[in-house]
Amino acid sequence: MQAVTEGLTIAFDHANGDISFVSHAHSDHLNGLKNKKQKKLIASDETFELGNLYGERVSLKSVKTFPAGHILGARQILIEEDGLRTVYTGDICTHNTVITKGAEILSCDRLIIDATYGNPAYMFPPYEEVCSDIAKWFKMNLDLGNNVIIGAYELGKAQELIKILNTCAAIIPIVTEKIDHFSSIYQKYGVNLERIKVGTDEAEEVMNRPFAAIVPMRQAKRYFAARLSEAFGRKTLSSISTGWSINFRYDVDKAFPLSDHCDFPALKEYIEASGAKQLEFLQGDGKYLNPILNAI
Ligand SMILES: [Zn+2]
C-alpha cells in the first residue's frame, strides 16, 4: 500500500517506494526496512529505536503523523495534497491503555485502516475490567502458592502487562531478555516498568517463592507450565493475553482478551467519524466494515 505526494511514492510499512513510512516497530511492519541505511524513512524516534532502523529521516510539507495508540511510538500518517486527505492508520487502538493514549480519529477522503478485528464477533470488554481481571487472577494464584505465567508478544503487549501487574497488583514479573530489552527502551521514553530479567541472581532469588512471569506466546501452554511445576516443585498456571481469545481457545488455564488494537465497534466508529469515501484495509479483508461506508 502506498500514496503519492510531492511527486514521491510513500510506501506504507514496506520498502518499495521513494520514502517508507514505518507506522510502528512490530516485525510485520518492517518489511525490508530493518538495518537498511540507504532508505529514506518517516517514523517516530521510538520506532527507530525499537525497530533498529538506520535509514535517513525525512519530512515533507504534505505529511503529518499522529499517535496511533497500539504500542510505544506507533503513528498514523496523514497526507494532504490538492485538498485530498489520505490516512494510513497502521495498527491502531483508540482506547487509552496503561501506556498509550487512544489514537485520535483523523478526518480524510481515503482511509487505509487496520482491520485485524474487522469482524463483529470481536467486541472487547471494557479495558479497565480486563486489567482488573488479570490483577485479581495473578494475586489470587500467588497467594495460593502457585506460579503464574502469561504469554504475550514481546514488544508492546509484554510492556503493557508489566505496567498492569505493577500498578494494579503491585507485582514485579520475571521477563525474558528480549522483553527486558524492549522495556528498557520504553523506560528511556518515560514509561517506568518494574521487572526482573530471567537468569539474573535476583530472578533466581525471586523464583524460590511463587512468582509471576511473562513469556513469549509460544511458551504459554499447559505443557510448559507443567514442566515449570516439576522444576520448581510448585503448581504453575498458564495464561495468555490476546484479543483473539474472544473467539479461539488456547491451551492455557486462563485467557484474557487484552488487546492493543481497535475492536469491531471501534473500527466502525473510526470509519464513520473519518468521513472517508474510499476505504482500504490492512490485516484483513474488511468485508464486514465495507458496508458501513455504503450505509453512510
Ligand atoms: Zn502492531
Boltz pocket constraint, residues with backbone or C-beta under 6 A from the ligand:
constraints:
  - pocket:
      binder: B
      contacts: [[A, 24], [A, 26], [A, 70], [A, 91]]
      max_distance: 6.0
